[in-house]
Amino acid sequence: MNATTTAERKPRRTPTPMNGVDTPTLLATIQAVGAQPELAKFQFRTKSEWIAGTHSRSSMSGFYGAGAEQKHMADYTADGDHPAVLCGKDAAPTPVEWVLHALASCLTAGIANIAAARGVNLRRVESIVEGDIDLRGILGLSKDVRNGYQGIHVSFSLASPRMSATATRGSTSASRSKATLHARISSRSSSSPGIDRRCSTSSPMACLSQSPLCEL
């Protein structure tokens, strides 16, 4: 007698708002873009004005996306300056610090969206983003030094009541006795010779997707 065992399929979970994310709208947006790829074309803009010395101010008010011009709910501004040790007045974060902020906020938003889509409640998401620069490149003192960041390191600490894990260099290990995820990620530019990549992919977001957070 032949016996056939059929694995029971988990019932499809109804998406609900979570982690401050409107999950139903998020998933509907993904489906709409999949059906109409032209909706994925976006152009973001910023207008910058020099104030004095190394101090400038950028404004962001609108952008193009989803097939039409879009307007922010408010006009946003961001100042940039150099610290005193680099001949500035330290009136605002440096431009390179804004780059780190942009990366941190982008990754954090992605984590919140992915967690909400998978039904994972987040209690806390914290990150430390560090960028290494040898200023000899920017100052034109050496042709052998890369102009810009030589490496960017991202460390995340997440807390969820459903899971705990540690992700390092693309590998993961889980312990259900705790409720904190610590993900250590280092993503380096593949176009720069001599720069290593500690993750198995060039995308930090893909590194995070390998962690147990995305398996729940």
N, C-alpha and C positions, 0 to 999 in steps of 0.2 A: 504494500500500500504506500503510495506516494503522499507525502504530507508537504503542503506548501505554506510557508509562513510569510505573512505580509506585515511589514513593519507599519505600525500605526503612525499616521501622520498627525502632527500637532495641529490643532485648529488654528486657522489664520487669525492673528491678533488684530483687532480693530485699532487703528492708530488713534491716539489721543494726544492732546497737547501735553508736553512734558519738558522739564528743564527750561521753561520760558520759551520753548519752540512750538510754533503752531504746526505740529506734525502733519495733520491732514493736508494743510496748504502746501507744506514742503514737498510731500510725496506727489501731490497733484501737479505742482510746478515741474518736478522732475519728469513726470509722464508727458506733460504738455511740451516740454523742450525736446523730449525724445521723439514726439510725433511731428514737431515743427522745428528742425535744427536751426533754422534762421533766427529763432528767438534767443539762441545762445550767444549771439553776437552782441558784445558790449563794448563801450568805449567810456573810460573814466577820465576825468579831467581835473586839473588843479591850476589855479592862477596864482603866481607868486609875485610879491612886491618887495624890493629891497628897502630896508629901513635905514640901516647905518652899519658900517663896518662889516661884520660877518652875520649880522642879524637880518633875517627876512621873515615874511609872513605869507603863508599860502592860504587860499580860500577854496572851498569846495561847495558848490551849490547845485550842480546838476550833472547828469550823465546820460548817455544813450544806452538803451537796453530793452529787450523784449519787443523790438520792432518800433520803438518810439522814444522821443525825448522824455526823460524822467527828471523830477525835481525833488531834492531833499526836503524833508519837513522843515528844516531850518538851514541857514547858511553856516557852515562850519569853518573855523580858522585854526591854523596850527603854526606856531612860531618855531624858528630854528636859529641857533646861534652856536658859536664856539666857546668853550670854557676859557678862563683867563690864561691857563697854561698854554693854550693854542692861540693866544692873541685876540680872544673875543671878550665880550662883556658878560658871558654866561647868563644871558637873558632868557634862554630857553634850552631845551634839549638839543643836542647836536643832530645834524641830519642823519648820521649813521645810527644814532640811537632811535630815531624815528623808523629806520629800516627794521630794527629789531622789534620795535613795537608793532609794526605792520605784520611781521611774521608771527609774533606771539598771538595777536588778535585773530589772524586768519586761521591758525591752527586751533585756537580755542573755540572759535565759531564752528569749525568742522567737527571737533569732538562733541560739542553740544548737539549738533544736528544728527550725527551718526548715532550717538547714544539715544536720543529721542526716537529716531526711526526704528531702533532695535528694542525699544521699551526699557532702556536702562536709565534708572533714576540716578542723577548725579547730586552729591552733596557738596562737593568742592572740586574746583579745577584751578590749579596754580602752576605757573611755569617760570623758569629762569632761562633767558636767552642771552648767550654770550657770544660776542664777535671779536675775533682776533685780527688786528690790523698792524702792519709795519708801515709807519708813516713815510718811510723813505720813498715808497712808490708814489704816494700822493704829492710829496714835496719835490718830486723829480730828481731825487738824489741817487737813485739806482735803477738801472734798466732791468735788473734781475729780480726786483721785488714787485709782486703783483700790486696793481693800483686798485685798492679796495680791500674788502674782507678776504682774509686767507682761509678762514674757517668759521663756521657758525655752529654752536653747540646748543641744543635745546633739551632741557630737563623738565619733565612734567610730573606733577603729583596730583592724582585724582582720588577722590573718595566716593564710593558708591555702596549702598547697603547690600548689593547683590554679588559683589565680586572683590577679589584682591589679586594682584599680580605684579610681577616685576619683568619689564621688557628691556633687554640690553642687546645691542648689536643685532637686532632683528629676531632674537630668540626670546622665548617667554617661559616663565615658570609661575605656577599659581599656588596660592595657599588660601584655603577657605576659612582659616581661623581668624583672618583679619579682613578689613574692609577698605583697604587702601591700595591703589595702583600707583606704582612708581615706574615711570617710563623714562629711560635714559636714551636719548637719540642724538646722534651726531651726523648731520648731513653736510657733505662738502661738495664743492663744485667739481663736476667730472671733467670740465674743460681745463682745469688747472693742473699741470704736471706736478707730481710729488705730493698731492693732497689726498689723504685717505678718506674712505667712507666707512664708517662703523656700522652702517645699516645695510641690509641686503638690497635696498632700493634707493634710488636718488631722491625719492619723495618722502619727506618726513611724515606726511599724512598716511602714506601707504605703510610706513613702519608701524604707525599706531594701529592700522587696520589688522596687523598681524597679532596684536595682543588679545588676551581673552575678553577684553571689553567688547570686541566686535563678534565674539562667539556666543554671547549671551542672548 
